[in-house]
Amino acid sequence: MSLFNGGFNGIALVLVLFVLLSIVGVGDD
């Protein structure tokens, strides 16, 4: 359970960072 929760949080964090980078890239462009 702990491993699944940690993995989910990691994936969610990566997705959030990717979205932020995409928004910044589009805004900068």
Helices and strands as residue ranges (DSSP letters): H 2-28
